[in-house]
Amino acid sequence: MRKIILLLVSISFLFTSANAAENLSFLYINGSNNNDKKMMEWYEDGVYKLHPSLRKKFLNNKDLKNYYEAKGGLNIKEKPVIFFWGFKSRKDLNYVKAQLEIAKAISSSGSYIVKNLLTKYLHDALWVQKDHNMLPILDDLNKYVKIEANKGNSVVLYGYSAGTFVTYQYLFNKLRYINTEELFKTLNADKDIIKYIQAHPAKNTCISALSADNTGIATLSAQGEIILNPNKEMLKKNYLSLDGYTENVCAPYGKVKGIVNFASPLVLFYSDLADENRELTYFNKLMVKYILEEDMFMLSVNFKEDPLAFPTSRNLTIDEIENRLDMEIVNPTGFIYDNSGVWSRRGFPLAHTSYWSANKVFAKAVVKTLVKGYKFNYNKQYQDKVLKRNSKKSEL
């Protein structure tokens, strides 16, 4: 009798574990011009206005309820997680401001006004793009993600404005989309190295774990090429420590559930991703493949009045993405979707900073985009309807 009871308890435990509720933390990442205490407080106040609206819309949406109930339910944490990198750019910004004071004495008034505006609004966006500034930010962000993972929480990253550069680079550098054997073959490693890799298989890893600052297996050049360590013996030795570095510096596996980029100028600043001749473009394709195969979502949600927000691309079906990547996508469950036509009811000079004040409109748009993105990719009837409608529009 005791054995039967224990067996029933074990079965019950396995069933509830398999259908455990998804615990989500929403993690918000600031944009540019957030580099002093006043702007940090503005950003944090905005997050505290937006988060309750987003949480409510997520939990009350009928489609999301049905989706997550089948998985055991959804629990979104009441408190937002706020990641702030703005202070890191202050030293460089102060230098530019000092040069601006010199320019004030010799420039025309119109020229000075333009210089001042460019410094105020674009400095951080340009600063954060540079690898030596970006990479420490990614490491700090990963600590936040790992803290949530250790609490049993998955995360959805919300990147605002230049914060979209951080979300993109985080995915690119921290997701575990690199198969080591395929990597060494792609980089034309010699047969001896390939045999060594095959004899000592490692887990899938991320670009951060390969870097000279960690394992020293490879270096990322200024031209966007990944170059293997030319010292074979050192390369082999360092390779054996790769799994440990993967756990230490890569995103915790399966804990980044989605990305929501908003007020996004990503395409404007990262247009070189369209260059097929860049080696990084290949790894960008692997990242997209990983998102689709690992049940992640990547949304772009922009107000149509926002002059600094750019669509990521037109929305593509899984088959179209597979053809563009020239890669097979196996059992896709994730999706990428853009909605840059949200009407904020704000004038264009204010639209870029109104996602917080128009929080209910924006929250509704995020949830609507999430549902539409899933249906567009995995509901054939809905997909055909959208494609037919888009086809009619293009004929006009």
N, C-alpha and C positions, 0 to 999 in steps of 0.2 A: 504493500500500500504506500509506504514511504517513497519507494522508487517511482511509483506512478505520479505522486504529488510533485516530486522533484522534476520529473520529466515535463509535466504540465506547466510548471513555473518556468522552466527553461524555454519551452516553446513560446509561452506568453512573452518572455523577455525578448526573444529574438524577433517576434512579430512587432512589438512596440518599438524596438530599436530600428527595425527596417522602415518603420513609418513615423519616425520621430519628427516633430515639428522643425521647420527650418528657422533657425535663429539668425536674424539679419541685423547688422549694424550699418547705418548709413554714415559714410565717412566723407566729409566735405573738405575740398582743397581750394584754397584761395587763388585769385588771379593777380594781375599786375596792379600797380599803384596802391598796394596794401603794405606799405613799408614803414609805417609809423604807428604809434599807439592809437591815434584817432582813427586811422583807417582799419586797423585791426579790430577795434571795437565796432566800427561800422559793419565789417564783414561778419563778425560773430553775432551781432544783433540780427543781421540778415538771415543767418543760418537758423537762429532760434525762432524767427518768424516762419521760415520756410518748412522746417522739419516737421512740425505737427501737421501741417497741411498735406505734405507728402505721405506721412505715415497713415493718416486718416484715409486718403484716397487709395493707397495700396490695400489697406485692410478691408475697405468697404466695397471694392470693385468685385462684381459678381464673377467675372471671368477668372480673375486671379484667385478668388476664394475657391472656386471649383478646381482650379489647377493645383493649388497647394493642399487642399483637403485630401486629394488623392495621394499626396506625398506625406500626409500626417499633420498638415497645418502650417501656419506662418506666424511667427512672432517677431515683430520689428521693435527694436529697443526704443524706449521712450526718449532716451537722451542721445542727441547726436554726437558723433565723434568729429572733432574739429582739428584738422591739420593745417598749420600756418607756417609758411616758409618765407613770408614777406621780409622779416628782419634781416635775413641773410644777404640781401642785396644792398643794404644801407651804406656800407663802406664805399662800394663802387659808385652808388648814386650820389653820395656826398662829394666825391671827386668831380663828377660831372656838374653838379650844382656850383662848385667853386669855379669851374671853367666857364659856366654860364654867366657868372657875375662879371668875368672879364669881358665876355661877349656883349654884355649889356652896355658897356661903355663905348663900344665901337660899332655895334649893329644898329640898323634902323629900327624903329619901334615895331613895325610889322614883322621884320625878321626875328627880332627878339621874342615876340609873342609866339611865333611858330616854334622857335627853339625851345621855349619854356614848355609849351604843350607837348612837344615830342618827348622831352625829358620826363615830364610828369606821367604820361600815359604809355609810352613805349619802352622806356628804359628797362623795366623789370622783365618785360616779354622778351627782349633781346638778350638780357643777362641770363635768364634761366635756360635759354637754349644751348648755351655753351656747356660742353660736357663736364668741365671741371667744376662748374656750378651745379649742374643738374644731378650728377651722380651721388653726391652726398645727400641731396634732398630725397632721392629715391631710397637710399639706405634708411633715412629717418622715417619715411613713409612706411617702409616695410616693417619697421619696428611696431608701428601702430597696428598694422594688419596682423602681425604675429601676436600682439597682445590680445586682440579680439579673438583670434583663432584659439589661443590658449584658454579663453573663457568659454569656448564652444560656439563662438559666433562666426558666421560668414560675413563678408562685407560687400556692399555696393559702393563704389567710388563715384563721387559727384565732383567733376572738375569744372570750375567756373572760369571762363575767359582764358587767360594764360595758364590757369590750372589744368586746362585740357592738354597742354604740352606735358605736364607732369603725369597725367593719367596714361597718355599714350606711351611715354618713355618708360613708365612703370611696367606696363604690359610687355613692351618690347624687351626690356632688360631683365625682368624678374619672373616672367612666366616660364614654365618648364616645357618648352616646345621643342627643345633640341635633343635629338637622338644622337648620341656621341659617335656611333659607328658611321651613321650617315653624314655627320658633320665632317669627320676626317676624310671621308671619301670625296665629299663636295670640295674640300680644300686641297684635294690632290696630295694627301699624305702618301709617303712611299709604302711599299708592300710590307715592310718590316713593322712599321708603326700600325698599319691596319691589322696585321696578325696579332700584335700585342693587344690592341683594343678588343679584338674578338675573343682573345683568351682571358681578358679581364673585363667583362661587360659591366657598364655603369648605368645608373638610373638616368632617365631623361633629366636634362639640366637647363640652366638659363645662361644668357650671355654674361651676366654679372659674375657667375661662378667661374667662368673661363678666363677672366681678366688677369692682367699682370699683378693687380693689387691683391688678388686672392690666390688661385692656383698657379697662375703664371703659365697656363697652357697656351693662351693666345693673347694677341694684342689687337685692339681696334684702331686702325689707322685713321688719320684725318681725312683720307679719301673714301672712308666707309668700307674698307676691306678688313676682314678678320685674318690675321697672320699668325700661323702656328709658331710656337717657340722653336727656333732652328736647332737648339741643342737637344738632340734625340734622347740622351740619357736623362737629362733634367725633365724633358717632356714626359717620359715614361714614369719617372718618379712622382712628378706632380700629379699625373693622371690618377694615380692610386688614391689620392686624397680628395678626388672630385666629389664623391658622394657626400662626404662630410661638409664640404663647402656648399653643395647644393642645398642641403638642409639649413645651413646657416644664413645664406644670403639670397636665396630664391624665395619667391612668394610661396607660402604654405599651400601645398597641393589641395585643390578643390575648394579653397576658402574665399577666392575672389569670384563672386557670382555674377557681377555685372559692372558696367561703366555707364554713367550718364554724363555726357559732355554738354555743357550749355553755354550760351554766349560765346560760341567757339570760333576763334580765328585760326584753327589748326591747319586747315588747307593752305591758307595764305603763307604761313611760316614754314610748312613742311612740304612744299610742292615738289621737292627733289625726290620724294618717295615714288613719283611717277617714272623716274629714270630707270629703265630696265637694265642699264649697264652698271648700275651700282650694286655691289654685292649685298648691301644691306637690304635691297629690295627683295632678294630671295628669302632672307630671314623674316622680313615683314610678311611675306606670303605664308611662311610656316606659322607665324603668330596668328594670322587670320584663320588658317586651317585648325589650329588648336582651339580658338574661341568657338568655332562651329562644332567641333567634335567633343568639347568638354562642357557642354550645357551652360555656356556663358552668353550674356547679351551685351551688346555695345550700342548705345543709343546716342544720337545727336538731337537735341531739342533746342531750337532757337526761335526767338521772336522774329517775325518777318520785318518788323520795324527797326531791328538792331543793325546798325551799319557795320559793326565789327564782327558779326556772326556769319559764317559761311557754311553752306551745305557740305557734308563730307563727300557725298557722291549721290547719284540716283540709286534708288533701292533695287538691288539685284536679287534674283532667286538663287537658291543654292546651286542649281545647275549652271547658271550664268557665272557665279563666283568660281565654281570648279573649273569652268572653261578658261576664265581669265587667269586663274592661278596656275593652270596647267598641272594641277595636282588632284588626286582622288581624295574626296572627302568621305570618310567612312562613318556611317551611322550618325549623321549630324543631328544635334539637338539644340545647338545655340543659334544665334542670329545677330546680324548687324542691320540697323535700321535708322534712317534719318527722317526727322520731321522739322524742317526749318521754316515752316509756314504758319507758325502759331501767332495768332493775333493777340497782342498784349493790350491793345487799346491805350498805348502810350505813344507820345511823339518820338520821332527818331533820335533827337538829341538825348532823351532820357532812357531810351529802351534798353541800352546795354547794362544799365545799373538798376533796372526795374524788376528783375527776376525775384527779388526779395519782397518788394512792396506788392507786386502782382502775384504773390505766392500761390493763391488759390487757382488762378488761371494756369500758372506754370505747373503746379502739382497735378492738375487734371490732365494737362498735355503730356506729362511724363508717363502717367499710367496708361493713357490712351495710346501713346506711342509704343509702349511695351506690349500691350495687347495686340495692336495692329501689326507690329513687327513679328510677333509669334504666329499670328494667323496668316500673314502674308507668306511666311516660309513653310508652314506646316498644315494649312487648310487649303487644299487644292481648289475648292469651289470659290473661296474668298480670293485666292491668288489670281484665278482666271478672271474674276470680276474686276479686280484692280488693273490687271494688265490690259484688259479690253477697254476700260475707261481711259487709261493712259494712252492707248493707241489712238483712240478717237481724238484726244486732246492734241496729239502730235500732228494729226491730219489737218487741224484748223489753221 
